[in-house]
Amino acid sequence: QVQLVESGGGLVQAGGSLRLSCAASGIIFSLNDMGWYRRAPGKQRELVAAITSGGSTNYVDSVRGRFTISRDNAKNTVYLQMNSLKPEDTAVYYCNGYRHFLPWGQGTQVTVSS
């Protein structure tokens, strides 16, 4: 069955960096557009970055220039490199399809202290 497993979160000080990974199984990963989403406390889940099967990327304004999404089709994995982290980036981060949804994984918690 389809499974998405996120990892790489943690506690970091403002200005620090983290690299999130999401391993996918049960899908033809290379054909899927993928996205990273986050849900902050008290807020709705939002898309923060997306990458198409062809490698084109898009970002929400609040992370553009700080976050980089990438993918390794040989490893069925999508990554999110997060630099210059801010306290407002604190959230649970999830990967999923872009414009089409797969079963959600458990997410990975990112906490940025000021």
C-alpha positions in Angstrom: 0.0 0.0 0.0 1.0 3.6 -0.3 3.1 4.9 2.6 4.9 8.2 3.2 7.4 8.4 6.0 8.8 11.8 7.1 11.9 12.3 9.1 14.5 14.8 10.0 12.6 17.2 12.3 13.8 18.5 15.6 14.5 21.4 17.8 16.7 24.2 16.4 17.4 27.8 17.3 16.3 30.6 15.1 18.7 31.0 12.2 19.5 27.3 12.1 18.9 24.7 9.5 17.2 21.3 9.1 16.8 18.8 6.3 13.6 16.9 6.1 13.3 13.6 4.2 10.2 11.8 3.0 10.4 8.2 1.8 7.6 7.0 -0.4 6.5 3.5 -1.2 3.6 1.9 -3.1 3.6 4.5 -5.8 5.5 5.2 -9.1 7.4 8.0 -7.3 9.1 9.4 -10.4 5.7 10.2 -12.0 4.3 12.0 -9.0 4.4 15.7 -8.4 5.2 16.1 -4.7 4.8 18.7 -2.0 5.8 19.5 1.5 3.0 20.8 3.8 3.0 22.0 7.4 0.4 22.5 10.1 1.3 25.0 12.8 -0.5 25.0 16.2 -4.0 26.4 15.7 -3.7 26.8 12.0 -4.8 24.8 8.9 -2.3 22.7 7.0 -0.6 24.7 4.2 1.5 23.8 1.2 5.0 25.3 1.6 6.9 23.8 -1.4 6.2 21.6 -4.4 8.3 19.8 -7.0 6.9 18.4 -10.2 8.0 15.1 -11.8 10.1 17.1 -14.1 11.9 19.0 -11.3 10.1 22.4 -11.5 9.7 23.9 -8.0 7.4 26.4 -6.4 7.3 27.9 -2.9 4.9 29.9 -0.7 6.2 33.4 -0.3 7.0 33.0 3.4 9.7 30.4 2.7 11.0 31.4 -0.7 14.7 31.9 -0.6 15.1 30.0 2.6 13.7 26.5 1.8 14.7 24.2 -1.1 12.7 21.2 -2.2 14.4 18.4 -4.1 13.9 14.8 -5.0 15.9 11.7 -5.7 13.8 9.4 -7.8 16.3 6.5 -7.4 15.6 6.6 -3.7 11.9 7.4 -3.9 12.6 10.3 -1.6 11.7 14.0 -1.5 13.7 16.4 0.6 13.2 19.9 2.2 16.3 21.8 3.1 15.3 24.5 5.5 17.7 27.4 6.2 17.4 30.6 8.2 14.6 29.1 10.3 12.3 31.3 12.1 10.0 30.6 15.1 7.0 31.0 12.8 8.3 27.9 10.9 7.4 25.8 14.0 4.9 23.1 12.8 4.4 19.5 11.9 5.7 18.9 8.4 4.2 16.4 6.0 4.9 15.4 2.5 2.2 14.3 0.1 1.3 14.6 -3.6 1.0 18.0 -5.1 -2.6 18.6 -6.4 -3.4 15.0 -5.6 -3.5 13.5 -2.2 -2.1 10.2 -0.9 -2.6 8.7 2.6 -0.9 11.1 5.0 2.1 10.0 7.0 2.8 10.8 10.6 4.7 14.0 9.9 7.8 15.3 11.6 7.9 18.0 14.2 10.0 21.1 13.6 10.4 23.5 16.6 12.3 26.7 16.2 13.2 28.5 19.4 13.8 32.3 19.5 
